[in-house]
Amino acid sequence: MIRTGVIGYGLGGMAFHAPLIDAVPELELAAIATSRLDAVRERYADVAVTDAESLIADPSIALVAISTPNDSHFPLARAALEAGKHVVIDKPFANSVEDGEALIALAAERGLVLSAFHNRRWDADLLTVAKLLESGRLGDVRLAEFRWDRYRPEVSTLWRDKPGVGSGMLADLGPHLIDQALLLFGMPEALTADVAVQRDGAVTDDYFDITLHYGVRRVILSASRLIAGARPRFALHGTLGSFVKRGLDPQEPAMKVGGNPNAPDYGVEDPANHGVLTFGDGSTETLPSERGDYRRFYAGVGQAIANGTPAPVTAQDAVAGLRIMAFARQSSDEGRRISL
């Protein structure tokens, strides 16, 4: 078992990293760096609670997972790599392409595993879409829409709603949507984007719409904090038919309330949220969702450390997503299509 420490115990550390690390046999949840001692003790009576500097300096810790505000990802990851630790970084992997490439170079120099926590590759809906595309039942997909809507009209006091590097909705949800698109379709030829601030009193972006251009195919990635009636999470339209899928993967809400990732029903989606295929002749078919399973990310990290297999999400993949985000901001600022 690989002794692992988590830095940060907000939503990411509490609902994702700590329980997933604790759930996979390859890893041992050994320490959490946080000031929230009581919150940790509610779930993990025997896990050491410390600070980030001490956790990174601990020679018994082999893997460090970073789940802190976005502006701290790079310095913490650099310190952990310099201390000889393997590193997982929550999204966004870094706040610039240059910082991401610097971390890649450092990890390569030290022979360490470096990965981005793009857990949404193992969402039930994304796994279902990937399997459907592989089957060819939609024909040649000409339009794909990935949307992630929320209704949060009030501006919060959290760091995501405050001006600064790494704040805003594009940095929050963009990495997941972009990673899913690149995983399924690869790098686009060009993109066009609109990034905006829409809520009264907001000072960081709370809306984005990115169109990725692949020849005649268009892949649209969009998110907003002002949509009470959520649009379909996925809508794919091909030469043979369409697939429309509503609802969000059930793993996050389950783990927020202390759900066990090893439970028999973990990652199993409510049939009411299964997607619907519609074919050219007007016939329809409900398509059962695949089982989502975020444990596969950390199991893959453990195997990469122990056996030298590729990380489940490579740092290079994460930097490709950062590059798309940078071009999206440029496209929005300049009001034009950007060729890649």
C-alpha positions in Angstrom: 0.0 0.0 0.0 1.2 3.5 -0.9 1.0 5.9 1.9 -0.9 9.0 0.7 -1.5 12.4 2.1 -4.2 14.9 1.1 -3.7 18.6 1.3 -7.0 20.4 1.7 -10.3 19.2 3.2 -12.9 21.4 1.6 -15.4 19.9 -0.8 -12.7 18.3 -2.9 -10.7 16.7 -0.1 -13.8 15.7 1.9 -16.1 14.4 -0.9 -13.5 13.1 -3.4 -9.9 12.6 -2.6 -10.0 11.2 1.0 -12.9 8.7 0.5 -11.6 7.5 -2.8 -8.0 7.0 -1.6 -9.4 5.2 1.5 -11.5 3.0 -0.8 -8.9 1.6 -3.1 -6.6 -1.2 -1.9 -3.5 0.2 -3.7 -3.4 3.2 -1.4 -3.4 4.1 2.3 -4.9 7.3 3.5 -2.2 8.3 6.0 -2.5 12.1 6.6 -4.7 15.1 5.8 -3.4 18.7 5.9 -6.2 20.9 7.1 -7.3 23.1 10.0 -10.6 21.2 10.1 -9.6 18.6 12.7 -13.2 17.9 13.9 -14.4 17.3 10.3 -11.6 14.8 9.7 -12.2 13.0 12.9 -15.9 12.5 12.1 -14.8 10.1 9.3 -11.2 9.1 9.9 -10.3 8.5 13.5 -6.8 7.2 12.8 -5.6 9.5 10.0 -3.0 12.1 11.0 -4.1 15.7 10.8 -1.2 18.1 10.0 -0.2 21.1 7.9 0.9 21.1 4.2 4.6 21.7 5.0 4.8 18.9 7.5 2.9 16.5 5.2 5.2 17.2 2.3 8.3 16.8 4.5 7.1 13.4 5.9 9.4 10.7 4.5 6.8 8.0 4.9 4.3 9.8 2.5 4.9 8.7 -1.1 1.9 10.3 -2.8 0.4 13.8 -2.3 -3.0 14.8 -3.5 -3.6 18.5 -3.7 -7.1 19.8 -3.3 -6.8 23.5 -2.3 -7.7 26.9 -3.8 -6.5 27.1 -7.4 -3.8 29.7 -6.9 -2.0 27.3 -4.5 -1.9 24.2 -6.9 1.4 25.1 -8.6 3.6 26.0 -5.5 2.3 23.0 -3.5 2.8 20.6 -6.4 6.3 22.0 -7.0 7.2 21.6 -3.4 5.9 18.0 -3.3 7.8 17.0 -6.4 11.0 18.6 -5.1 10.5 16.5 -1.9 10.4 13.4 -4.1 6.6 12.8 -3.9 4.3 11.5 -6.6 1.6 14.1 -7.1 -2.1 14.3 -8.0 -3.5 17.8 -8.6 -7.2 18.7 -8.5 -8.5 20.7 -11.5 -7.3 23.0 -12.8 -3.9 21.3 -13.0 -2.3 24.8 -13.0 -3.3 28.3 -13.7 -1.2 28.6 -16.9 0.3 26.4 -19.6 3.8 27.5 -18.6 3.3 26.4 -15.0 1.9 23.1 -16.1 4.8 22.4 -18.4 7.2 23.4 -15.6 5.6 20.7 -13.4 5.9 18.1 -16.1 9.6 18.8 -16.6 10.2 18.6 -12.8 8.3 15.3 -12.5 10.2 13.8 -15.5 13.5 15.0 -14.0 12.7 13.3 -10.7 11.1 10.2 -12.2 7.8 10.8 -10.4 4.2 10.2 -11.3 2.2 13.4 -11.9 -1.5 13.3 -12.7 -4.5 15.6 -12.8 -7.7 14.6 -11.0 -10.0 14.6 -14.0 -12.3 12.2 -12.3 -15.2 13.1 -14.6 -13.7 10.6 -17.1 -15.4 8.0 -15.0 -18.9 9.6 -14.8 -21.7 7.3 -15.6 -22.9 9.5 -18.5 -19.5 10.0 -20.0 -18.7 6.3 -20.0 -22.1 5.7 -21.6 -21.4 8.3 -24.3 -18.0 6.8 -25.0 -19.4 3.3 -25.4 -22.2 4.6 -27.7 -19.7 6.5 -29.9 -17.6 3.3 -30.2 -20.6 1.3 -31.3 -21.3 3.6 -34.3 -25.0 3.6 -33.7 -25.2 7.4 -34.2 -23.3 7.3 -37.4 -20.9 10.2 -37.9 -21.5 12.7 -35.1 -21.8 16.2 -36.5 -22.9 18.1 -33.4 -22.1 17.2 -29.7 -23.2 19.4 -26.8 -21.7 19.0 -23.3 -23.5 21.3 -20.8 -23.2 21.7 -17.0 -25.8 24.1 -15.6 -26.4 25.4 -12.1 -28.7 27.8 -10.5 -26.7 30.0 -8.1 -27.9 33.5 -8.7 -26.4 34.9 -5.5 -22.7 35.7 -5.5 -20.9 33.8 -2.8 -18.0 34.9 -0.6 -16.0 31.8 -1.6 -12.7 32.2 -3.4 -14.2 31.0 -6.7 -16.4 34.1 -6.8 -13.6 36.5 -5.9 -11.3 38.1 -8.5 -7.9 36.4 -8.8 -6.0 33.8 -10.8 -7.9 30.6 -11.1 -11.3 32.0 -10.0 -14.5 31.9 -12.1 -16.6 29.2 -13.8 -14.3 28.5 -16.7 -11.5 27.5 -14.3 -14.0 25.6 -12.2 -16.0 23.5 -14.7 -14.1 24.1 -17.9 -11.3 21.6 -17.2 -13.8 18.8 -16.8 -15.8 19.6 -19.9 -12.8 20.3 -22.0 -11.1 17.0 -20.9 -14.2 15.0 -21.7 -14.3 16.6 -25.2 -10.6 16.0 -25.9 -10.9 12.4 -24.6 -13.7 11.6 -27.1 -12.8 13.7 -30.1 -9.1 14.8 -29.8 -7.7 18.3 -30.3 -9.8 20.6 -32.5 -8.7 22.5 -35.5 -10.0 25.8 -34.1 -12.3 27.2 -31.4 -14.7 30.1 -30.8 -15.6 31.1 -27.3 -17.7 33.5 -25.3 -16.8 33.9 -21.6 -19.0 36.3 -19.6 -20.1 37.7 -16.3 -23.9 37.7 -16.0 -25.0 37.7 -12.4 -25.7 41.0 -10.7 -22.7 41.9 -8.5 -20.5 39.1 -9.9 -16.9 40.0 -10.6 -15.7 36.6 -12.0 -17.0 34.8 -15.1 -20.1 32.7 -14.5 -21.0 31.7 -18.0 -19.0 30.3 -20.9 -19.8 28.8 -24.3 -16.9 27.2 -26.3 -17.3 25.8 -29.8 -14.6 23.4 -30.8 -14.3 23.0 -34.6 -13.4 19.6 -36.2 -14.0 20.0 -39.9 -17.8 19.9 -40.3 -18.3 18.6 -36.7 -19.0 21.1 -33.9 -18.5 20.3 -30.2 -20.1 22.8 -27.8 -19.1 23.1 -24.2 -21.2 25.4 -22.0 -21.9 26.2 -18.4 -23.9 28.8 -16.5 -24.9 29.7 -13.0 -28.2 31.2 -14.0 -30.1 28.2 -15.4 -32.8 26.7 -13.1 -34.1 24.3 -15.7 -30.9 22.5 -16.7 -30.3 21.8 -20.3 -29.3 18.2 -21.3 -26.0 17.2 -19.9 -25.1 15.5 -23.2 -26.7 15.8 -26.6 -25.1 14.1 -29.6 -26.5 14.3 -33.1 -25.2 12.0 -35.9 -26.1 10.9 -39.4 -28.1 8.0 -38.0 -29.7 9.4 -34.9 -29.4 11.5 -31.7 -28.7 10.7 -28.1 -29.9 13.1 -25.3 -28.9 12.6 -21.7 -30.1 14.6 -18.7 -29.0 14.7 -15.0 -25.6 14.6 -13.4 -23.6 11.6 -12.3 -24.7 10.4 -8.8 -21.2 9.9 -7.2 -20.6 13.5 -5.9 -23.9 13.9 -4.1 -23.5 10.4 -2.6 -20.0 11.1 -1.3 -20.9 14.6 0.0 -23.1 12.9 2.6 -20.5 10.2 3.5 -21.5 7.5 1.0 -19.1 4.6 0.7 -17.4 4.2 -2.8 -17.3 0.4 -2.1 -21.0 0.1 -1.6 -22.8 -2.2 -4.1 -24.9 0.6 -5.6 -22.1 3.2 -5.8 -22.1 4.9 -9.2 -25.3 3.3 -10.3 -27.5 6.0 -11.9 -31.3 6.3 -11.4 -33.0 4.8 -14.4 -35.1 8.0 -14.6 -31.9 9.8 -15.8 -31.0 7.3 -18.5 -30.5 8.8 -21.9 -32.7 8.3 -25.0 -31.7 7.4 -28.5 -33.8 8.7 -31.3 -33.3 7.4 -34.8 -34.1 8.8 -38.2 -37.3 6.8 -38.5 -38.7 8.3 -35.3 -38.2 5.2 -33.2 -36.7 5.7 -29.7 -34.7 3.6 -27.2 -33.8 4.2 -23.6 -30.1 3.5 -23.1 -29.1 2.3 -19.6 -26.2 4.2 -18.2 -22.8 2.6 -17.5 -21.8 2.4 -13.8 -19.7 5.4 -12.8 -16.6 4.7 -10.8 -14.1 7.4 -9.6 -12.2 4.7 -7.8 -10.6 3.8 -11.1 -8.7 7.0 -11.1 -6.8 6.3 -7.8 -6.4 2.6 -8.6 -4.7 3.7 -11.8 -2.5 6.1 -9.9 -1.4 3.3 -7.6 -0.6 1.1 -10.5 1.4 3.8 -12.2 3.5 4.3 -9.1 3.9 0.5 -8.4 4.3 -0.8 -11.9 5.3 2.1 -14.1 2.1 2.0 -16.2 0.8 5.3 -17.6 -1.1 7.6 -15.2 -4.9 7.4 -15.7 -4.8 11.0 -16.7 -1.5 12.2 -17.9 -0.1 15.7 -17.1 0.2 16.3 -20.8 -3.5 15.7 -21.2 -4.1 18.3 -18.5 -1.9 20.9 -20.1 -3.7 20.3 -23.4 -6.9 21.4 -21.5 -5.1 24.4 -20.1 -4.1 25.4 -23.6 -7.8 25.2 -24.8 -8.8 27.4 -21.8 -6.2 30.0 -22.6 -7.3 30.1 -26.3 -11.0 30.3 -25.2 -10.3 33.4 -23.1 -8.3 34.9 -26.0 -11.2 34.1 -28.4 -13.7 35.7 -26.1 -11.6 38.8 -25.5 -10.9 39.4 -29.2 -14.3 38.3 -30.5 -12.9 35.9 -33.1 -12.2 32.3 -34.1 -8.8 31.0 -33.0 -7.0 28.5 -35.2 -5.1 25.8 -33.3 
